[in-house]
């Protein structure tokens, strides 16, 4: 591996410290204190500082969004789309620097950080293409009444994004909320807020004051003000199941609408007629180990027919043997560190439990030394034939390890896939499309892939979200747009129509 302890790769270097402000109501605001942001590949290295909002400042941001709502909601969908298109153009300005900042604070490789930025741009473009859907009106003909069903903006929306793909994940909600006519307050992840804050501020500066706002800070300090506030009409949260339950409980205080995109112990089901291709295996590999496994929709379990098991293990092994573990500042790095030390410790425990239980655990790669020895690094691994009761199977690892379990009967494979509290994404691998339709429809998840898995081939026109403990609501596409609108019915009494019989009228609600 290239020695990067003294000469980081220019494309992944930053001028430390990066400093980001609070931005709401169309201007920057000072903060009494800051959050210190460090590099997960070398935790002693300070990447930058982010303003830490007080509860009062979070309330001020909500108030700014509330004040801007009537004028923004009063624009036509075409006018809002024009504003958003101009704002999206600003996101990729100096993209190399922005990607370097994100990689330094997050830990993932620079290529992934670049795609993270692009995700917000692409999703904004898709949202802007839904102009007709925003103002669509359905007519339910009479007599006695003709009902016009339209969709109205909700008000102020709070969006809370996670650390792993904060800018792209923001794109699954922010542009749809704005296109629907809402105003927004964004809360970036406190452990890596720098690049997200900068991207949101660039957009906000190109929108009317107060339409888009961003406040950084600790959850305990500003979370309640952004979630249980009666002036907040909707909360969008992406993160852990535990975090989602806390958000839902706080939102319940004011009966605030929520969309929760939570964890996923996502499964791959490989049927006996599956035909592996280089492209398909490459996509599966990235859908397991991309971002060091820290992606909610990454594969966390593989159930493979016994006839395909050896081929699958050989192909994954071949790819794992090429992994280069290291900091994002090294151009040779293909797998960075965990973002947080606690997650490294958790996944290490899961793998050790599997070893102690007698599973065949195969680890790959060499951890970096020198100045990077303190980093949150872990070798990727395959856990072959573990007992299905082990936590490495039953819990979401959120790390670079994958259990592989064989089956003989397809019904057993389907049963094992569905035997989980989660239901975000699954995949079915088969050469027959009709089989994919039949089996895929039986896999309990919000999104099911065929012969691929993971973000690379996620169709962003489709609604995305989970069932069971993996969440509530959907993002993206027309359904995602509707998630930020309230249905509105206007009943017009038609002259000359038959009057309802008072004796047969239903009781009032």
KAPEUR-V488553 format. One record per run of one state. SS is the DSSP state (hx for helix, st for strand, lp for the rest). FROM is the first residue (numbers start at 0). LEN is the number of residues. If there is no record, write none. Layout:
ss = {SS	SS}
from = {FROM	FROM}
len = {LEN	LEN}
//
This chain:
ss = {lp	hx	lp	st	lp	st	lp	st	lp	st	lp	st	lp	hx	lp	hx	lp	hx	lp	hx	lp	hx	lp	st	lp	st	lp	st	lp	hx	lp	hx	lp	st	lp	hx	lp	st	lp	hx	lp	st	lp	hx	lp	st	lp	st	lp	hx	lp	st	hx	lp	st	lp	st	lp	hx	lp	st	lp	hx	lp	st	lp	hx	lp	st	lp	hx	lp	st	lp	hx	lp	st	lp	hx	lp	st	lp	hx	st	lp	st	lp	hx	lp	st	lp}
from = {0	9	12	17	20	21	24	26	29	32	39	41	52	54	73	76	88	94	106	109	128	130	134	137	140	144	153	155	160	165	171	173	179	182	187	193	204	211	214	218	227	231	238	240	252	256	261	265	270	277	293	298	305	320	324	325	334	335	340	356	359	363	369	372	380	384	390	394	400	407	409	418	424	429	432	440	446	450	454	457	463	464	467	470	472	474	475	476	482	484	493}
len = {9	3	5	3	1	3	2	3	3	7	2	11	2	19	3	12	6	12	3	19	2	4	3	3	4	9	2	5	5	6	2	6	3	5	6	11	7	3	4	9	4	7	2	12	4	5	4	5	7	16	5	7	15	4	1	9	1	5	16	3	4	6	3	8	4	6	4	6	7	2	9	6	5	3	8	6	4	4	3	6	1	3	3	2	2	1	1	6	2	9	16}
//
